[in-house]
């Protein structure tokens, strides 16, 4: 079970349990209130009703300073069956009986006239006499309120076990007695029934409400669960994840904020990675540059060591008179001159290569005929070609126009031709030809018959001072910088160069931008 599932379930059950606890607390509060407070509040309200009824009746019957209360309650023309003969007091008494379930019996002790809202008049008369005379056997009385002319009691009929709130006594004339009775015995049963009914309804509401809350909480947890999955993916550095909710509430705002955060983190980390890669590349380049500098110094030192040693040795021999005859002195001087020329050539080549690599000697582009340049190089190298007994074949059509620096292209061809001559083998054939490439360039090839270059050295021959055969290279005065200069020139032209072994020898090539005749 993953974290999202646990989160989703915990939230749903938490909401459901909270709902159940709230409903249970409300039910418990209502049940406790009904059980312990409802009866008290009900009794207090009924006592207030009895007090108010006495005050209202006493005021109605005692108005206009008339001490004869009975005459107002029972006027001479009063007929209980005739509503038109009813007085304000009789109307109030009937209303009190109908609305508050208060039964009243009033008796004038002088005339024995009676007004009653009880159904069983004889029983109530006996009851009134018992209360007046103080003979209340079979009734358990509890005085609730005591006043001058009357009292309010809670009375229990021991035979029927019924409980009543009763107000009895005299009105202010002290001759008119009364009983106002209100049954309260059914209240406990009503409270018990109501509590049971409320509990039943509450349980049903709790069950259905829990189901509703469960499914509602599931809907609520969907976006929360999605946000949880999104946060896990972000913590796992997966910044492509996005919140897909459409709500505009707080969760939607949070989801959109997390999307913005994810995009910002993705962008920032990408920038940091780029900067880190650039920094790492810079560090590697600096390390390589430092290594190349050390290698360069070592190679230059090595290249200069031999000619300096030769010059020093032959010069000391001349100085010490070892060359007595003119022929020996001429030989010594020739060696010194040759080695000085070699050193001079090396220095010039180093300066030329450094100038090209640093961008100080940029190509001067012009449109020219490459066939004329090739033929010119062959003419200049005619002596070397004859010395090597080489057969040079050129297959470049006249009028083949290219865009490049003519002088530097001539330098490339001269270098390639010299390499081909110095590594030439029988049958001493050299071929110079051109090919049109698909990318719109023209490739110039210089191939010879000779020993192939080891495959592992093909990529290294362009490095400074690299020599496949060091002894052979020195024999013809090579410095190991010629191909490095070629590559620097080709790179400055934003073109390509390379070498490959053929069945008969080696093929060196480079590309140039050819003329676009469609623009003429």
N, C-alpha and C positions, 0 to 999 in steps of 0.2 A: 504493500500500500504506500503510495507516494505522499509527499507532503501536501500537495494540492487536495488530494482526496481526504486526508485527515482534516485539513483546514475547512474544506467544504462541509464535511459531516459535523465537525465541532460547532461551526456557526449555526447550522440548521438546528441541531439538537439544543444548542444554547438558547436560541430564540424560542423554541418550543417549550423548553423547561421554564424559561422566564414567564412565558404566557400562562402555563399551567400553574405556576406558583402565584402569579397575580390573581388569576381566577379563584384559586383555592383560598387565598388570603381574603379576597372580597367576600366569598361565600362564608368563610369562617367569621368574618366581622359581622356580616348580616345575621348569621345564626346566633352569635353571641349577643348581639344587640336585641334581637327578638326575644331570646330566652331570658336575659337578665334586665333589660331596660324597657321593653315594650309594655309589659304589664304595669310597671311603675308609672310610665308616662301616661298610659291609658287611664289608670286609676286617678292620677293627679288631674287629668283633663276632666274626668267625670265628676270629681269632687268640686272642681271649679264650676262645672255646669250646674251642680246642685246648689252651690252658694249663690251663683248668679240668678238661678231660678227663684230662690227664696227672696233675694233682694228685689227682683223685678215684681214678683207677686205682692210682696209686702208694700212696695211703693204704689202699685196699682190699687190695692185694696185699702190703703191708708191715706189716699190723697184727699185734699180739701178738708183736712182736719176732722174727718168723719170717723168716729170711733167704731161705728157699726160696719165692720168689714163684711159681714154676711149679707147685708143689704145690697152691697155692690156686686157681690158674687152671685147672689140670688135675688135679683129684683122681683117685684111683685108679679110682673108679667112674664117671668122667665119660664121657658118651656124647652127642655133639652132636645126635643124633637123638631123645634122650630128654629132654624138658623138665624132668623131675623131678631129673635129675642136674646141672642147671645151678646155678652158684654166683652169688653176688651180683655178682661181677665180670663174668661172662659175660652176665648179664642186662643190666647197665649198658652193656656194649659193643654188644649188639644194639639196645638203645634208642637209643644214641648214633648208630648207623648209620641207624636208621629215622627219627629225628626231625631230625637235623642233617646227614644225608648225609655222615657221616664214616666212611670205610672203614678198618678197623684190621687189622693183622697183627702178631701177637706170637709171638716164637720164643724158646724156651728153648735157649740155646747149649750147655747141658750135655747135655740129653736130645734136642735137635732136635725137641721137640714144638712144634706150631704151632696158634695160634688165629687164625682169619681170618674177616672179614666180606666179603672181596673175592670176586667171582665167579670170576676167573681166578687161581687160587692159584699156579700155576707162574710166571706172569708177575710176581706180586707177590714171590715168593721170590727170583727173580733180581734184582728191583729192590732188595729189602732187602739182599741180598749186595753189590750194587754200591755202595749207600750206605755199608754198614759198611766195605767194602774201599776205598772212595774212588774207584772206577772208574765215573764217571757220564757216559759219553760220550753225546752226543745230547740232553743236558738242560742248559738254561741255568738256573743256580741263583742266587737272591738271598736272602741271609740277612736275615730280618726280626727275629727275636729269637734271642739266644744265651744258653743256660743251661749249667750244669755238665755235666749228663748228656744233654741233648738240645738241639736247636735247631729253630726254626720258620723255614721257607723258602718263598719264592715260586718255584716251579719251572715252567719252560716246556718242554714236549716239542717239540723242534725238528722232529720228523717230523709229528706230528699238530697242532702249534701249539696244543695245549691247555694251560691254565694251572691249576696246583694250588697250594693252600696245604697244606704238609706239615710234620708234626712227626715227627722221627725221632731215635733215640738209644737209651739204656738206662734202665731203671728203677733204683731205688736199690741193687739187689743187684749191678748191673754185669754180670749174666750174661743178663738177659732184655732182648732188643732188640725194637724195635717201629717201625712206621710208621703214622701216622694221616694219611690223605690226604683232602682236600676239594677238589672241582673248583670253580673260579671263572671258568673261561674263558667260560661262558655268560652271565655277569653283564653284560658290555658289550652283548651282543646284546639281553638282556632290557631293559636301560636304554634302548637305542635304540628297541626296539619300544614300550616303555611311553611314551617321549617322543612318538613318532609318534601313538600311540593317544590320548594326552592332548591333543596338539595338535588332532587331528581332533575329539575330543569338545569341546574348548575352543572351537573355531571354531563348531561347531553351537550350543553354549550361548551364545556371544557373539551369533550371528545371532538366535536365538529370544529371548534375553534383551533384545537391543536393541529388537526389535519390541514386546515386552511393556513395556519401560521407556518406549518412545515413546508407546504408547497410555495407559499409566498417567500419564505426565507430561502428556498432553493433558487427562486428567481433573483433574489437579492444577491445570493452568493455567486451566481454565474459570472458577473463582471468582476467580483472580488477574486474569484478563482482564476479568471483570465489575467488579472493584474498580478496574482501570485506566480503564475507560470511565466509571465513576462519578466518579473523581477528575477526569477531563477535563471532565465536565459541570459539576462543582462549580467548577472553575477558570474555566469559561465562564459562571458565575453562573446555572446551571440547577440550582436546589435542589430541584426536584420529583423528581429521579432517586433511586431507592432500591436498595440491595443486597437481592436476593431469595433469597439462599442460605439453606439450612436447617441447614447443618452447625454443630456446636457446638465445633469445633476453633478453633485460633488465627485462621484465616482468617475463620471465622464471627464470632468476637469482634471482629476488625478491621472486618468489614463492618457489624456492628451499631453499632460506634463511629462509623463514617463516616456511617451513617444519622442517628445522634444529632447528629453534627457538622453535617450538612446541614440538619437541622431547626432546630438552634440558629442556624446562619448565616441561614437563611431568616427565622426569627422576628426575629433581631437586625437584619437588613437591612431587613425590613419596618418595624420600629420606628424605625430610623434614617431611612428614607424618610418615614415619617409625621411624625417630629420635624422632618425637613428641610422637608417641605411646610408644616408648621405654622409653622416659623421663617420660611420664605419668605413664607408668607401674612401672618405678623405684620409682616415687613419691608415687604411691599407695602401692608398696611393702614396702617402708620405713615407710609409715603411718601404714600399717598392722603390720610391724615388731615392730614399737613403741607400737602399741596397744597390740600386743602379749607379748611384754616385760612387759608392765604394768599389763596385765592379768596374765602373768606368775608369776610376783612378788606377785600379789594379791593372786593367787592360792597357791603359796608356803607358803606365810605368813599364809594363812588360814589353809593349811594342817599342818603346824608346830605349829599353835596357840594352837590347842587342846592338842597334846601330851606335849607341853611345860607347858601348864597350869596344866595338870594332874601331870606331874613330879614335878612342883613347889609346887602344893598343897599337894601332899603326902609327899614330902620331908620336907615341913614346919610342917606337922603333926607329922612326926617322930622327928623332931628337937624340937618340943614343948612338946613331951612326950604323944601325944594323943593315941599312940598304946602301951598300957601297957603290954598286954599279947603277948606271942610269936606268936600266930596265927594271930593277927591283924598286928604285925610288918611284918610277912611274906607276908601277903596280900599286905601291902603298898609297900614293896620292889618288889613284883611281878609286880604290876602295873607300877612302875617306870622302871623296866627292860623291860617290854613289850613295853612301849611307847618309850623307848630309841632305842629298836630294830626297831620299826616302823619308827622312824626318820632316823635311819641308812639305812634302806631299801629305804626310799624315796630319800635320798641323793645319794645312789649308782645308783638308777634308773635314776635320773636326770643327773648324770654324764655320764651314758651309753647312754642315749638318745641324749645328747648334742654331745658326741663323734661321734655317728653315723650320726647325721644331718650335722655336720661340715665336714664329710668325713675323719675324723681321724681314724675311726675304719671300714675299708673297708672289704668286704667279702673275705674270703680266699677260692676260688672255688676249689672243688674237686668232684670226682665222687664217690657216695656212695649209699648204699641201704637204701631207705627211710623207708622200713618196719622195719628194725632193729632199726632205730632211734625211731620210734613210739613205738615199743614194749619196748625199753629201758626206754622211758618216763613213760609208764604205770607201769613198774616194780618199778621205783623210787617213783611213786605216789600211790603205792599200799595201804599205810596206809590211805591216804586221801580218796581213793576210798572206802575202807571198812567203814570209818567213815560216809561217805555219803550214805552208802548202795546202791552204784551205780552198774549198770551192763554195763560194757564197752565191745563193740563189734568192732573188727578191721577187715576191709575188704580191705587190701592192699596186693597184691600178693608178695610173697617172690621174691627177686631179681629185684625189681622195682628200677632201677638206675636213679639218678638225678644228675645234676650239681649245686652245691650250697656250702655254708659254713655250714658244718655239725653242728657246735656248735650253730650257730645262728638259724638254722632251728629247732634244739632241743628246743631253747628258745621260738620260736613261738608256737610250739606244746604244750609245758608246759603251756604257758600263756592261750592258747585256752582251754586246758583240765581243768585248774584251774577255768576259767570262767564258763565252763560247770558244774563243780562240785558245785560251789558256788551258781549257779542259777538253781539247779536241782529240779524238782518236780516229783511227782509220775507219771509214774511207775519207775522213776530214771534210765532211759536208756540213754546211751551215745554211739554214733556211730562215728567211725573214718574210713573214706574210701577215695579212690582215684578215679579220673576220667581223662581219656585222652581227652584233648581239641583239637579242629581242628587246632589251631595255632602251634601245636607241643609241647605244655606245658602239665604239669601234675598238676591237681588241687587236693589239700588235704583238706578234709572237716572234721570238728568236730561239730557234732550236738547233741543236748540234748532234753530232754522233760522238758518243763518249760514255764514260762510266756513269751510271745513275747515282743520284744522291740517296743515301739511306732514308727510308720513309720517316724514321723518328727525327731526322734532321731537317726535313722540308720546312717545318714551321719555325726552325731556329735560325735559318740562314739569313733572316732579315734583322737579326739582333746585332748590335754593335760588337765588332771584333770577333764574331763567331766565324770559325773556319772549319770546314769539313776535313781538309787535309792541310795542316799548318805548314808542314815542310814544303809541300808543293806550292802553297800560296806565297811563301817567302821567296821561293826560287824565281818567281816572276814579279816580285815587288809588291804584292798585294798587302793592303793594310787591314782588311776585314771590315771596312766601312762602306764599300761601294754599294752593296745591296741595301744597307741602312739608309743611305742617301736616296736611293731609288724609292724606297717605301715612303720616306718623308716627302719627297716631291709628289708622288702619286696621292698621298693623303691630303696634301695642300691643294690638289686639284679636285678633291672629293671623288676620287676614282678608286679602282681596285688594281691589285697586282698579285702575282703568284708564280708558282713553279710546280711542274709535275714531271714525273719520269715517263718517258716513252719507251717503245721497244728498242730504239737505237741510241737513245741518249736522254737529254733533259730539255724541256721546253719552258722558257721563261716568257711571261706575258704581262701586259698591263693594258688598261682601257683608257680611252679618251672620248670626249663628247664630239660626235660627228655632226657635220652641218645638216640642218633641217632644210632640205631643198623645197619643201612645201611653203616656206615663208619667203621665198625669193619673190 
